[in-house]
Amino acid sequence: MQTRALRIVLPGGSGQVGRMLARFFAECGHHVTVLTRGPYTAPWQTVHWDGMNRGPWIETLKGADVCINLAGRSVNCRYTEANRREIYESRIGTTRLLNGVIAELEDPPFVWLNASTATIYRHALDREMDESTGELGGGERISRRRRAPETWNFSVGVARDWEAAFFETPTPRTRKVALRSGIVLSPAHGNAFAILSRLVRLGLGGWQGRGRQYVSWVHEADFARAVAFLIAREDVDGPVNVTAPHPVTNREFMEALREAWEMPNGLPAPWPVLQIAAFLLRTETELVLKSRCVVPGRLLDAGFTFQFPRWPEAAEDLVRQRREMDA
């Protein structure tokens, strides 16, 4: 990490991951600006943008050191036609908008990290996926005989178009890194860890589906540290997997979470139950059934060390923090 204070701009940084990164970099002494549709009160600067049009927010990028684009509508919803359009445009549209602006600046950020997703890889039960040997998804299959639901192909298509939009415009003075992140786990309220923890504490924390699918995850502390590491490493560009080095099956994931909460048992949720629950909760089963067996090959090769490389220790830490928050 650079020793001098950096000017860091986070378009779309008002969500859980954005606020976590803003807090992390502000506490490190850097000047942080979050571009948000609805400015909010925070120890860092917030500036309005709509993610679709040029405006005064462009001034924040002039002379900035780092851009970290996290803009994108939540995928925790039903994939209706309207929601698909919003999911797509909120990612591809904002990325292209930033490309046009950054390419034209006389003093652009020296590095631009753009959100991407580990979902870009195929459903994998057979082997790990790193950046050099991983197989991108498309025409997803759950098994030799069974094709994946069409919604899975939509997600992969968004991911591939997202990265294509990111790299399609040359920015010679700005290094680009696509963050293919797994699920970022945080003790904060309202996120995936909180939802799964609630199920565990209600005695419903068994495996989902058949439980054989892999979960690619990363502790929020390691996610922030990895972003800082990539900012400092001028020799790293292109796609980078930001996941813990040890993906686990859904059964192992839920078992470790139950142990961390000291809940010995949990009812499983087979596929038919998940279908009903997803409909009632207005979400998609892909979020828990697609197998993401993704590993951070480039981060490890570059010398990054994870504070929480294994899920049981990460689960214990997150549960401890959550208990302290609830006390």
Residue frames as qw, qx, qy, qz and C-alpha x, y, z in Angstrom:
[[0.000, 0.887, 0.462, 0.000, 0.00, 0.00, 0.00],
 [0.367, 0.603, -0.044, 0.707, 1.30, 3.45, -0.88],
 [0.415, -0.313, -0.499, 0.693, 2.52, 5.54, 2.04],
 [0.065, 0.014, -0.016, -0.998, 1.05, 8.81, 0.76],
 [0.420, 0.411, 0.589, -0.555, -2.63, 9.61, 1.06],
 [0.148, 0.149, 0.770, 0.602, -4.56, 8.65, -2.07],
 [0.470, 0.214, 0.080, -0.853, -7.66, 10.16, -3.62],
 [0.090, 0.095, 0.982, 0.133, -10.03, 7.24, -4.06],
 [0.507, 0.110, -0.067, -0.853, -13.38, 7.49, -5.87],
 [0.203, 0.101, 0.972, -0.069, -16.01, 4.75, -5.49],
 [0.468, 0.008, -0.335, -0.818, -18.83, 4.99, -8.05],
 [0.777, -0.208, -0.457, -0.380, -21.81, 3.02, -6.77],
 [0.419, 0.200, -0.743, 0.483, -20.13, 2.68, -3.38],
 [0.423, -0.372, 0.244, -0.789, -23.20, 3.09, -1.16],
 [0.880, -0.163, -0.357, -0.267, -23.90, -0.64, -0.67],
 [0.843, -0.528, 0.086, 0.049, -22.46, -3.02, 1.91],
 [0.832, 0.055, 0.102, 0.542, -19.15, -3.63, 0.11],
 [0.304, 0.700, 0.062, 0.644, -18.79, 0.03, -0.90],
 [0.413, -0.840, 0.078, -0.345, -19.29, 1.32, 2.62],
 [0.890, -0.383, 0.106, 0.226, -16.90, -1.28, 3.97],
 [0.706, 0.279, 0.100, 0.643, -14.20, -0.21, 1.48],
 [0.037, 0.817, 0.040, 0.573, -14.87, 3.48, 2.10],
 [0.641, -0.751, 0.088, -0.131, -14.48, 2.95, 5.83],
 [0.903, -0.142, 0.113, 0.390, -11.33, 0.84, 5.35],
 [0.568, 0.431, 0.088, 0.696, -9.57, 3.39, 3.16],
 [0.176, -0.856, -0.023, -0.485, -10.71, 6.37, 5.23],
 [0.758, -0.644, 0.104, 0.023, -9.29, 4.72, 8.35],
 [0.828, 0.034, 0.142, 0.542, -6.03, 4.20, 6.42],
 [0.254, -0.619, 0.025, 0.743, -5.84, 7.97, 5.97],
 [0.254, 0.161, 0.619, 0.725, -6.93, 8.23, 2.34],
 [0.315, 0.284, 0.103, -0.900, -9.39, 10.76, 0.91],
 [0.198, 0.253, 0.935, 0.150, -12.53, 8.85, -0.12],
 [0.405, 0.225, -0.043, -0.885, -15.39, 10.03, -2.33],
 [0.329, 0.252, 0.910, -0.011, -18.46, 7.86, -2.94],
 [0.291, 0.050, -0.391, -0.872, -20.61, 8.52, -6.01],
 [0.108, 0.280, 0.915, -0.268, -24.16, 7.64, -5.05],
 [0.103, -0.517, -0.616, -0.585, -27.70, 8.11, -6.32],
 [0.454, -0.803, -0.275, -0.270, -28.76, 9.17, -2.83],
 [0.290, 0.515, -0.511, 0.624, -26.05, 11.00, -0.84],
 [0.734, -0.559, -0.385, -0.026, -25.92, 9.98, 2.82],
 [0.280, -0.881, 0.316, -0.215, -24.18, 11.16, 5.96],
 [0.955, -0.021, -0.107, 0.276, -20.72, 9.60, 6.34],
 [0.504, -0.706, 0.180, 0.463, -17.19, 10.49, 7.49],
 [0.434, -0.074, 0.552, 0.708, -16.19, 10.55, 3.82],
 [0.252, 0.353, -0.154, -0.888, -17.37, 12.69, 0.93],
 [0.447, 0.388, 0.805, 0.045, -20.49, 11.68, -1.00],
 [0.141, 0.355, -0.301, -0.874, -21.41, 13.10, -4.40],
 [0.692, 0.396, 0.447, -0.405, -24.60, 12.56, -6.40],
 [0.141, 0.310, -0.713, -0.613, -24.59, 10.76, -9.74],
 [0.800, 0.153, 0.180, -0.552, -27.26, 8.77, -11.59],
 [0.601, -0.199, 0.752, 0.182, -24.88, 6.26, -13.15],
 [0.614, 0.534, 0.564, 0.142, -26.25, 7.06, -16.62],
 [0.340, 0.886, 0.156, 0.274, -25.29, 10.61, -17.52],
 [0.530, 0.199, -0.223, 0.794, -22.29, 12.88, -17.32],
 [0.309, -0.886, -0.270, -0.217, -22.45, 15.57, -14.71],
 [0.121, -0.877, 0.346, -0.311, -20.54, 17.50, -12.03],
 [0.882, -0.393, 0.260, 0.004, -19.43, 14.18, -10.51],
 [0.822, 0.460, -0.078, 0.325, -16.76, 13.98, -13.24],
 [0.034, 0.856, -0.338, 0.390, -14.76, 16.56, -11.27],
 [0.740, -0.550, 0.359, -0.145, -14.12, 13.98, -8.55],
 [0.943, 0.114, 0.214, 0.226, -12.20, 11.80, -11.03],
 [0.454, 0.809, -0.160, 0.337, -9.93, 14.58, -12.25],
 [0.096, 0.675, -0.577, 0.449, -6.60, 14.07, -10.55],
 [0.840, -0.375, 0.241, -0.308, -7.88, 11.12, -8.51],
 [0.104, -0.525, 0.842, 0.066, -5.49, 8.23, -7.90],
 [0.082, 0.050, 0.995, 0.009, -7.93, 5.32, -7.82],
 [0.616, -0.012, -0.142, -0.775, -11.40, 4.50, -9.16],
 [0.096, 0.012, 0.985, -0.140, -13.25, 1.50, -7.71],
 [0.505, -0.028, -0.280, -0.816, -16.52, 0.98, -9.57],
 [0.125, 0.067, 0.946, -0.293, -19.07, -1.09, -7.65],
 [0.500, 0.200, 0.039, -0.842, -22.22, 0.08, -9.43],
 [0.327, -0.009, -0.879, -0.346, -24.82, -2.58, -10.11],
 [0.683, -0.305, -0.017, -0.664, -28.38, -3.41, -9.09],
 [0.454, -0.303, 0.790, -0.280, -28.64, -6.23, -6.55],
 [0.435, 0.122, -0.795, -0.404, -29.12, -9.66, -8.08],
 [0.028, 0.162, 0.893, -0.419, -31.10, -10.75, -5.01],
 [0.491, 0.325, 0.133, -0.797, -34.42, -10.52, -6.85],
 [0.726, 0.353, 0.589, -0.030, -36.65, -12.40, -9.28],
 [0.275, -0.227, 0.537, 0.765, -35.28, -12.24, -12.81],
 [0.431, 0.728, 0.487, -0.218, -38.29, -10.55, -14.35],
 [0.571, 0.586, 0.261, 0.512, -37.84, -8.71, -17.63],
 [0.066, -0.953, 0.012, -0.297, -37.68, -5.35, -15.84],
 [0.647, -0.697, 0.289, 0.109, -35.20, -6.58, -13.23],
 [0.823, 0.089, 0.327, 0.456, -32.99, -8.18, -15.89],
 [0.383, 0.781, 0.144, 0.472, -32.86, -4.90, -17.75],
 [0.306, -0.919, 0.155, -0.191, -31.89, -3.02, -14.58],
 [0.822, -0.408, 0.314, 0.244, -29.27, -5.63, -13.61],
 [0.742, 0.329, 0.296, 0.504, -27.72, -5.42, -17.07],
 [0.252, 0.828, 0.106, 0.490, -27.79, -1.66, -17.62],
 [0.461, -0.876, 0.116, -0.086, -26.66, -0.81, -14.09],
 [0.765, -0.371, 0.375, 0.369, -23.46, -2.75, -14.79],
 [0.627, 0.284, 0.432, 0.584, -22.70, -2.44, -18.48],
 [0.147, 0.885, 0.276, 0.344, -24.11, 1.08, -18.86],
 [0.390, -0.912, 0.107, 0.071, -22.23, 2.58, -15.92],
 [0.736, -0.292, 0.384, 0.475, -19.00, 0.86, -16.92],
 [0.519, 0.490, 0.404, 0.572, -19.21, 2.28, -20.43],
 [0.078, -0.968, -0.149, -0.187, -20.03, 5.72, -19.02],
 [0.556, -0.751, 0.250, 0.253, -16.91, 5.63, -16.86],
 [0.733, 0.058, 0.423, 0.529, -14.83, 4.35, -19.77],
 [0.352, 0.759, 0.303, 0.456, -15.81, 7.35, -21.86],
 [0.261, -0.960, 0.026, -0.101, -15.02, 9.79, -19.06],
 [0.691, -0.570, 0.327, 0.301, -11.72, 8.26, -17.90],
 [0.725, 0.259, 0.387, 0.508, -10.43, 7.87, -21.46],
 [0.262, 0.818, 0.210, 0.468, -10.88, 11.61, -22.02],
 [0.463, -0.879, -0.019, 0.116, -9.40, 12.93, -18.76],
 [0.405, 0.775, -0.395, 0.283, -6.01, 14.64, -18.94],
 [0.007, -0.457, 0.759, -0.463, -5.16, 13.41, -15.42],
 [0.807, -0.218, -0.364, -0.411, -7.12, 10.15, -14.96],
 [0.760, -0.518, 0.360, -0.158, -6.78, 7.70, -12.05],
 [0.112, 0.579, -0.793, -0.152, -3.66, 5.55, -12.35],
 [0.055, -0.021, -0.998, -0.025, -5.73, 2.44, -11.59],
 [0.626, -0.067, -0.049, -0.775, -9.38, 1.50, -12.09],
 [0.063, -0.006, 0.988, -0.143, -10.76, -1.56, -10.33],
 [0.559, -0.046, -0.261, -0.785, -14.16, -2.64, -11.64],
 [0.628, -0.093, 0.655, -0.409, -16.51, -5.06, -9.93],
 [0.550, 0.183, -0.697, -0.423, -17.03, -8.38, -11.65],
 [0.783, -0.273, 0.303, -0.471, -18.12, -11.76, -10.30],
 [0.246, -0.310, 0.917, 0.057, -16.97, -15.34, -9.80],
 [0.684, 0.380, 0.516, -0.349, -20.29, -16.31, -11.41],
 [0.439, 0.686, -0.389, -0.430, -18.55, -15.79, -14.76],
 [0.018, 0.340, -0.935, -0.096, -17.12, -19.33, -14.43],
 [0.627, -0.109, -0.624, -0.453, -19.14, -22.43, -15.25],
 [0.814, -0.414, 0.148, -0.380, -20.99, -24.53, -12.70],
 [0.487, 0.497, -0.703, 0.149, -18.10, -26.66, -11.40],
 [0.851, -0.442, 0.154, -0.239, -18.24, -29.75, -9.22],
 [0.961, 0.171, -0.066, 0.206, -15.16, -31.37, -10.71],
 [0.686, 0.043, -0.099, 0.719, -12.27, -28.93, -10.28],
 [0.225, -0.714, -0.186, 0.636, -11.11, -25.49, -9.18],
 [0.460, 0.760, 0.298, 0.348, -11.27, -22.48, -11.47],
 [0.397, -0.570, 0.024, 0.719, -8.41, -19.96, -11.55],
 [0.277, 0.784, -0.045, -0.554, -7.82, -17.12, -13.99],
 [0.085, 0.533, -0.707, -0.456, -5.58, -19.07, -16.37],
 [0.070, 0.021, -0.976, -0.206, -7.33, -22.46, -16.54],
 [0.332, 0.353, 0.650, -0.585, -10.86, -21.64, -15.43],
 [0.116, 0.318, 0.769, 0.542, -13.67, -22.23, -17.93],
 [0.258, 0.070, 0.107, -0.958, -16.13, -19.39, -18.42],
 [0.417, 0.324, 0.783, -0.330, -19.80, -20.27, -18.25],
 [0.433, 0.364, -0.314, -0.762, -22.42, -20.32, -21.00],
 [0.743, 0.053, -0.561, -0.362, -24.87, -23.05, -21.91],
 [0.247, -0.449, 0.718, -0.471, -24.66, -24.09, -18.26],
 [0.751, -0.106, -0.608, -0.233, -25.27, -27.73, -17.30],
 [0.605, -0.577, 0.380, -0.395, -25.92, -29.10, -13.84],
 [0.677, -0.212, 0.702, 0.071, -25.09, -32.61, -15.06],
 [0.159, -0.132, 0.779, 0.592, -24.59, -34.47, -18.33],
 [0.046, 0.463, 0.851, 0.241, -28.30, -34.97, -18.67],
 [0.114, -0.836, -0.513, 0.156, -29.64, -31.77, -17.18],
 [0.315, 0.521, 0.063, 0.791, -29.22, -28.21, -18.34],
 [0.191, -0.276, -0.475, 0.814, -29.11, -25.41, -15.81],
 [0.174, 0.799, 0.525, -0.238, -32.08, -23.04, -15.59],
 [0.458, 0.687, 0.238, 0.512, -32.06, -20.28, -18.17],
 [0.259, -0.962, -0.002, -0.084, -31.49, -17.69, -15.43],
 [0.730, -0.464, 0.278, 0.418, -27.99, -19.09, -14.89],
 [0.600, 0.329, 0.383, 0.620, -27.11, -18.33, -18.49],
 [0.027, 0.928, 0.203, 0.311, -28.43, -14.81, -18.03],
 [0.531, -0.821, 0.129, 0.165, -26.07, -14.25, -15.08],
 [0.716, -0.164, 0.394, 0.553, -23.06, -15.55, -17.00],
 [0.426, 0.631, 0.392, 0.516, -24.00, -13.40, -19.98],
 [0.176, -0.974, -0.071, -0.123, -24.15, -10.29, -17.82],
 [0.653, -0.625, 0.268, 0.334, -20.77, -11.11, -16.29],
 [0.672, 0.111, 0.439, 0.586, -19.11, -11.64, -19.68],
 [0.251, 0.784, 0.321, 0.468, -20.61, -8.49, -21.19],
 [0.401, -0.913, -0.030, 0.073, -19.65, -6.54, -18.05],
 [0.638, -0.461, 0.353, 0.506, -15.98, -7.41, -18.43],
 [0.539, 0.401, 0.475, 0.569, -16.11, -6.88, -22.19],
 [0.026, 0.934, 0.241, 0.263, -17.51, -3.37, -21.62],
 [0.534, -0.797, 0.119, 0.256, -14.78, -2.69, -19.06],
 [0.594, -0.342, 0.476, 0.551, -11.89, -3.63, -21.35],
 [0.579, 0.600, 0.487, 0.262, -13.33, -2.46, -24.68],
 [0.173, 0.968, 0.009, 0.182, -12.10, 1.15, -24.41],
 [0.713, 0.173, -0.288, 0.615, -8.33, 1.75, -24.25],
 [0.327, -0.939, 0.004, -0.104, -7.18, 3.80, -21.25],
 [0.725, 0.420, -0.357, 0.413, -3.37, 3.96, -21.72],
 [0.086, 0.520, -0.475, 0.705, -2.77, 5.95, -18.53],
 [0.638, -0.325, 0.350, -0.604, -5.12, 3.90, -16.36],
 [0.140, 0.168, -0.976, 0.010, -4.42, 0.30, -15.37],
 [0.705, -0.162, -0.138, -0.677, -7.56, -1.86, -15.26],
 [0.032, 0.123, -0.963, 0.236, -8.36, -4.73, -12.90],
 [0.654, -0.252, -0.374, -0.607, -11.64, -6.71, -12.99],
 [0.247, -0.310, 0.758, -0.519, -12.52, -8.02, -9.52],
 [0.657, -0.101, -0.648, -0.372, -14.03, -11.47, -9.98],
 [0.198, -0.345, 0.658, -0.639, -15.18, -11.71, -6.40],
 [0.338, -0.290, -0.895, -0.004, -16.93, -14.47, -4.54],
 [0.409, -0.777, -0.401, -0.263, -19.56, -13.73, -1.92],
 [0.218, 0.434, -0.433, 0.759, -18.14, -11.07, 0.42],
 [0.590, -0.527, -0.611, 0.010, -19.10, -12.02, 3.97],
 [0.056, 0.418, -0.294, 0.858, -19.58, -9.37, 6.63],
 [0.171, -0.325, -0.819, 0.441, -21.14, -9.32, 10.13],
 [0.192, 0.069, 0.023, -0.979, -23.23, -6.28, 9.11],
 [0.487, 0.360, 0.647, -0.462, -27.02, -6.51, 9.15],
 [0.595, 0.624, 0.130, -0.489, -28.98, -7.35, 6.00],
 [0.325, 0.594, -0.660, -0.326, -26.34, -9.23, 3.99],
 [0.782, 0.116, -0.575, -0.213, -25.89, -12.88, 3.05],
 [0.345, 0.151, -0.797, 0.473, -24.04, -13.79, 6.24],
 [0.318, -0.058, 0.455, -0.830, -26.81, -12.26, 8.36],
 [0.760, 0.073, -0.199, -0.614, -29.53, -14.10, 6.42],
 [0.722, 0.137, -0.678, 0.013, -27.77, -17.47, 6.66],
 [0.148, 0.167, -0.724, 0.653, -26.99, -16.91, 10.32],
 [0.543, -0.069, 0.234, -0.804, -30.66, -16.26, 11.03],
 [0.832, 0.081, -0.419, -0.355, -31.57, -19.55, 9.38],
 [0.522, 0.188, -0.757, 0.345, -28.97, -21.35, 11.49],
 [0.074, -0.129, 0.599, -0.787, -30.25, -19.80, 14.72],
 [0.689, 0.015, 0.065, -0.722, -33.80, -20.82, 13.81],
 [0.642, -0.117, 0.753, -0.082, -32.71, -24.43, 13.33],
 [0.747, 0.605, 0.223, -0.162, -33.03, -24.19, 9.54],
 [0.060, 0.843, -0.477, -0.242, -29.33, -24.09, 8.75],
 [0.810, -0.025, 0.561, 0.170, -28.89, -27.38, 6.94],
 [0.301, -0.165, 0.593, 0.729, -27.52, -27.74, 3.42],
 [0.509, 0.547, 0.095, -0.658, -29.35, -26.36, 0.40],
 [0.697, 0.456, -0.431, -0.345, -30.24, -28.53, -2.58],
 [0.951, 0.002, -0.294, 0.099, -27.97, -31.58, -2.53],
 [0.529, -0.821, 0.183, 0.115, -25.25, -29.64, -0.70],
 [0.837, -0.004, 0.278, 0.471, -22.53, -30.71, -3.14],
 [0.390, 0.822, 0.123, 0.396, -22.24, -27.33, -4.84],
 [0.604, -0.087, -0.234, 0.757, -19.18, -25.24, -3.97],
 [0.129, -0.964, -0.228, 0.048, -19.28, -21.86, -2.28],
 [0.577, 0.273, -0.083, 0.766, -16.60, -19.33, -3.22],
 [0.362, -0.888, -0.285, 0.006, -16.43, -16.83, -0.41],
 [0.498, 0.330, -0.282, 0.751, -14.15, -14.15, 1.05],
 [0.384, -0.645, -0.455, 0.480, -14.05, -12.47, 4.46],
 [0.176, 0.957, 0.188, 0.131, -14.64, -8.73, 4.14],
 [0.412, -0.811, 0.293, 0.295, -11.28, -8.00, 5.80],
 [0.600, -0.133, 0.613, 0.497, -9.46, -9.99, 3.11],
 [0.436, 0.713, 0.474, 0.276, -11.51, -8.40, 0.36],
 [0.044, -0.998, 0.013, 0.049, -10.47, -4.91, 1.50],
 [0.510, -0.620, 0.482, 0.351, -6.85, -5.99, 1.93],
 [0.645, 0.205, 0.610, 0.412, -6.85, -7.58, -1.54],
 [0.309, 0.890, 0.286, 0.174, -8.17, -4.37, -3.12],
 [0.238, -0.926, 0.244, 0.161, -5.43, -2.37, -1.39],
 [0.653, -0.290, 0.591, 0.374, -2.86, -4.94, -2.54],
 [0.581, 0.487, 0.543, 0.362, -4.03, -4.67, -6.16],
 [0.101, 0.992, 0.073, -0.001, -3.89, -0.88, -6.03],
 [0.369, -0.796, 0.420, 0.231, -0.26, -1.05, -4.98],
 [0.654, -0.106, 0.662, 0.350, 0.79, -3.79, -7.44],
 [0.319, 0.681, -0.197, -0.630, 1.41, -1.88, -10.67],
 [0.066, 0.329, -0.862, -0.380, 2.32, -5.13, -12.46],
 [0.205, 0.286, 0.930, -0.105, -1.14, -6.70, -12.09],
 [0.408, 0.246, -0.079, -0.876, -3.98, -5.98, -14.48],
 [0.467, -0.002, -0.759, -0.453, -6.85, -7.81, -16.15],
 [0.766, -0.414, -0.276, -0.406, -9.21, -10.25, -14.38],
 [0.145, 0.341, -0.785, 0.496, -8.33, -11.22, -10.80],
 [0.628, -0.430, -0.625, -0.173, -10.26, -13.72, -8.67],
 [0.110, -0.434, 0.489, -0.749, -10.95, -12.27, -5.22],
 [0.858, -0.318, -0.242, -0.322, -12.01, -15.31, -3.24],
 [0.572, -0.599, 0.549, -0.112, -10.55, -17.22, -0.33],
 [0.243, 0.495, -0.795, -0.252, -8.14, -19.95, -1.51],
 [0.026, 0.016, 0.993, -0.112, -10.27, -22.79, -0.10],
 [0.578, -0.116, -0.244, -0.770, -13.82, -23.01, -1.51],
 [0.232, -0.041, 0.906, -0.351, -16.05, -25.42, 0.40],
 [0.177, -0.358, -0.828, -0.394, -19.16, -27.40, -0.44],
 [0.408, -0.514, -0.132, -0.743, -22.49, -26.03, 0.70],
 [0.822, -0.419, -0.385, -0.024, -22.72, -28.82, 3.28],
 [0.659, -0.078, -0.315, 0.679, -19.31, -27.89, 4.70],
 [0.050, 0.402, -0.004, 0.914, -20.16, -24.19, 4.60],
 [0.575, -0.545, -0.193, -0.579, -23.39, -24.60, 6.58],
 [0.839, -0.306, -0.401, 0.203, -21.82, -27.10, 9.00],
 [0.502, 0.063, -0.277, 0.817, -19.04, -24.67, 9.94],
 [0.186, -0.442, -0.046, -0.876, -21.55, -21.84, 10.31],
 [0.746, -0.501, -0.332, -0.289, -23.68, -23.98, 12.64],
 [0.770, -0.190, -0.378, 0.478, -20.61, -24.85, 14.71],
 [0.255, 0.268, -0.158, 0.915, -19.66, -21.18, 14.99],
 [0.434, -0.430, -0.055, -0.790, -23.16, -20.39, 16.29],
 [0.129, -0.148, 0.888, -0.417, -23.09, -23.52, 18.52],
 [0.752, 0.184, 0.135, -0.618, -26.15, -24.96, 16.76],
 [0.410, -0.263, 0.861, 0.146, -25.56, -28.70, 16.29],
 [0.398, 0.356, 0.829, 0.167, -28.46, -29.36, 13.94],
 [0.244, 0.443, -0.089, -0.858, -30.19, -27.69, 11.04],
 [0.697, 0.428, 0.553, -0.160, -32.97, -28.77, 8.71],
 [0.326, -0.102, 0.589, 0.733, -31.83, -29.07, 5.08],
 [0.461, 0.594, 0.148, -0.643, -33.67, -27.35, 2.23],
 [0.558, 0.128, 0.730, 0.373, -34.04, -29.70, -0.77],
 [0.148, 0.066, 0.478, 0.863, -34.58, -28.32, -4.26],
 [0.151, -0.616, -0.664, -0.395, -38.43, -28.21, -4.18],
 [0.380, -0.756, -0.389, 0.363, -38.38, -26.31, -0.87],
 [0.349, -0.344, 0.163, 0.856, -35.84, -23.86, -2.28],
 [0.081, 0.342, 0.602, 0.717, -38.04, -23.22, -5.31],
 [0.278, -0.768, -0.562, -0.134, -40.97, -22.29, -3.10],
 [0.464, -0.663, -0.180, 0.559, -38.82, -20.20, -0.74],
 [0.332, -0.091, 0.325, 0.881, -37.21, -18.33, -3.63],
 [0.043, -0.553, -0.596, -0.581, -40.63, -17.50, -5.06],
 [0.394, -0.799, -0.451, 0.061, -41.92, -16.25, -1.71],
 [0.480, -0.631, 0.005, 0.610, -38.77, -14.25, -0.99],
 [0.456, 0.882, 0.059, -0.103, -38.70, -12.85, -4.54],
 [0.173, -0.721, 0.618, 0.263, -35.22, -14.17, -5.34],
 [0.778, 0.412, -0.416, -0.228, -33.56, -16.91, -7.43],
 [0.932, -0.325, 0.156, 0.030, -32.25, -20.33, -6.40],
 [0.728, 0.546, -0.195, 0.366, -29.12, -19.80, -8.51],
 [0.093, -0.825, 0.362, -0.424, -27.63, -17.75, -5.68],
 [0.584, -0.498, 0.592, -0.246, -27.26, -20.91, -3.57],
 [0.925, 0.125, 0.350, -0.072, -27.38, -23.78, -6.10],
 [0.660, 0.702, -0.238, 0.119, -24.76, -22.79, -8.67],
 [0.860, -0.356, 0.047, 0.362, -21.41, -24.37, -7.84],
 [0.265, 0.916, -0.230, 0.195, -18.65, -21.75, -7.80],
 [0.884, -0.327, 0.067, 0.329, -15.32, -23.49, -7.18],
 [0.403, 0.841, -0.073, 0.353, -13.10, -20.44, -7.74],
 [0.746, -0.448, -0.071, 0.488, -9.58, -19.89, -6.41],
 [0.048, 0.982, -0.066, -0.171, -7.39, -16.73, -6.35],
 [0.887, 0.138, 0.112, 0.427, -4.50, -17.90, -8.51],
 [0.412, 0.671, -0.031, 0.616, -3.18, -14.48, -9.47],
 [0.391, -0.837, 0.149, -0.352, -3.41, -13.04, -5.96],
 [0.878, -0.414, 0.205, 0.121, -1.50, -15.99, -4.51],
 [0.793, 0.318, 0.103, 0.508, 1.11, -15.88, -7.29],
 [0.180, 0.790, -0.056, 0.584, 1.62, -12.15, -6.58],
 [0.385, 0.151, -0.632, 0.656, 2.31, -12.89, -2.91],
 [0.459, -0.459, 0.033, -0.760, -0.96, -11.90, -1.25],
 [0.223, -0.010, -0.909, 0.353, -1.52, -13.57, 2.12],
 [0.492, -0.523, -0.445, -0.535, -5.06, -14.19, 3.35],
 [0.222, -0.374, 0.581, -0.688, -5.88, -13.46, 6.97],
 [0.686, 0.048, 0.560, -0.462, -8.81, -15.90, 6.75],
 [0.237, 0.333, -0.771, -0.487, -7.96, -18.55, 4.13],
 [0.216, -0.163, -0.961, -0.063, -10.32, -21.20, 5.56],
 [0.392, -0.501, -0.390, -0.665, -14.03, -20.95, 6.22],
 [0.635, -0.524, -0.550, 0.141, -14.30, -22.38, 9.80],
 [0.448, -0.278, -0.243, 0.814, -11.94, -19.70, 11.16],
 [0.035, -0.207, -0.249, -0.945, -13.64, -16.99, 9.12],
 [0.482, -0.534, -0.570, -0.397, -17.07, -18.11, 10.35],
 [0.582, -0.483, -0.487, 0.438, -15.89, -17.98, 13.96],
 [0.277, -0.119, -0.063, 0.951, -14.58, -14.46, 13.49],
 [0.211, -0.316, -0.399, -0.835, -17.74, -13.21, 11.79],
 [0.564, -0.557, -0.596, -0.128, -19.97, -14.77, 14.46],
 [0.506, -0.369, -0.377, 0.683, -17.83, -13.20, 17.20],
 [0.088, 0.030, 0.099, 0.991, -18.18, -9.77, 15.57],
 [0.373, -0.427, -0.532, -0.629, -21.92, -10.22, 15.10],
 [0.578, -0.531, -0.591, 0.186, -22.38, -11.18, 18.74],
 [0.366, -0.264, -0.218, 0.866, -20.47, -8.09, 19.81],
 [0.098, -0.197, -0.315, -0.923, -22.68, -5.94, 17.59],
 [0.520, -0.464, -0.574, -0.431, -25.84, -7.48, 19.07],
 [0.500, -0.282, -0.637, 0.514, -24.68, -7.25, 22.68]]
